[in-house]
Amino acid sequence: MLGAAGPVVRDAPPESGRPVEVRDYETADEPSWLRCRALGLLDTSHGDEARQFKVRTDLELVAAGDNVVIGLLDVAVPGAEATIDVAVVHPDHRRRGIASALLGQALQRLERCGVHTVDAWVRDDEPALAWFARHGFVEAEQYLRIHASAEEVGTVLSVKHGLEPVAAVLHARVERETEMRHRFERVQVCRRMVRVLA
């Protein structure tokens, strides 16, 4: 995988008694990767992004304990700018430094491969925003993400070509937040968090 390095083993906190290994994703990880992703996103603003399959990307790291994925970080690297697609830790393993270990390994590899900036899009999630800020990311831009229900979508989209919209995800400028919150029940501010690599 991108800039592959040997596995990094972190000492686990005393209460767990087990080490955590940060390494490249392997195909055999998929079942526990999917469970970790689904459970890790469930109580966040990205809970609607659960999947039944793994989408491959350029840099795929996992944190594993007893060969079970307990944390993951996927990064798309189309060039000198990289985007963190997902960074998740299983709820039973949070606050142990696992996400920070994954990010640290990713940043080392990205820097070695000539990446200049890394970004991530975060929706209305204060703990995630604070975590990125602690790791040197700063907010660079915003937009609104609107989840229009079946009833709401009819107010902005019309039937064409025999297709009837039943729900939609819409984007709008953040300057229209008050208006959008009056028109739609579920409106989130999406923030692009960016870190420049040395």
Secondary structure as the mmCIF struct_conf table of DSSP 4:
data_model
#
loop_
_struct_conf.conf_type_id
_struct_conf.id
_struct_conf.beg_label_comp_id
_struct_conf.beg_label_asym_id
_struct_conf.beg_label_seq_id
_struct_conf.end_label_comp_id
_struct_conf.end_label_asym_id
_struct_conf.end_label_seq_id
TURN_TY1_P TURN_TY1_P1 LEU A 2 GLY A 3
STRN STRN1 VAL A 8 ARG A 10
HELX_LH_PP_P HELX_LH_PP_P1 ASP A 11 PRO A 13
TURN_TY1_P TURN_TY1_P2 PRO A 14 SER A 16
STRN STRN2 VAL A 20 ASP A 24
HELX_RH_3T_P HELX_RH_3T_P1 THR A 27 ASP A 29
HELX_RH_AL_P HELX_RH_AL_P1 GLU A 30 LEU A 42
TURN_TY1_P TURN_TY1_P3 ASP A 43 ASP A 43
BEND BEND1 THR A 44 THR A 44
TURN_TY1_P TURN_TY1_P4 SER A 45 HIS A 46
HELX_RH_3T_P HELX_RH_3T_P2 GLY A 47 GLU A 49
BEND BEND2 GLN A 52 PHE A 53
HELX_LH_PP_P HELX_LH_PP_P2 LYS A 54 ARG A 56
BEND BEND3 ASP A 58 ASP A 58
STRN STRN3 LEU A 59 GLY A 65
TURN_TY1_P TURN_TY1_P5 ASP A 66 ASN A 67
STRN STRN4 VAL A 68 ALA A 76
BEND BEND4 PRO A 78 ALA A 80
STRN STRN5 GLU A 81 VAL A 89
HELX_RH_3T_P HELX_RH_3T_P3 PRO A 91 HIS A 93
BEND BEND5 ARG A 95 GLY A 97
HELX_RH_AL_P HELX_RH_AL_P2 ILE A 98 ARG A 112
TURN_TY1_P TURN_TY1_P6 CYS A 113 GLY A 114
STRN STRN6 THR A 117 ARG A 123
BEND BEND6 ASP A 124 ASP A 124
HELX_RH_AL_P HELX_RH_AL_P3 GLU A 126 ARG A 134
TURN_TY1_P TURN_TY1_P7 HIS A 135 GLY A 136
STRN STRN7 VAL A 138 ALA A 148
HELX_RH_AL_P HELX_RH_AL_P4 ALA A 150 VAL A 153
TURN_TY1_P TURN_TY1_P8 GLY A 154 VAL A 156
STRN STRN8 LYS A 160 LYS A 160
TURN_TY1_P TURN_TY1_P9 HIS A 161 GLY A 162
STRN STRN9 LEU A 163 LEU A 163
STRN STRN10 ALA A 168 ALA A 172
HELX_RH_3T_P HELX_RH_3T_P4 VAL A 174 ARG A 176
HELX_RH_AL_P HELX_RH_AL_P5 GLU A 177 ARG A 183
BEND BEND7 GLU A 185 GLU A 185
STRN STRN11 ARG A 186 VAL A 196
#
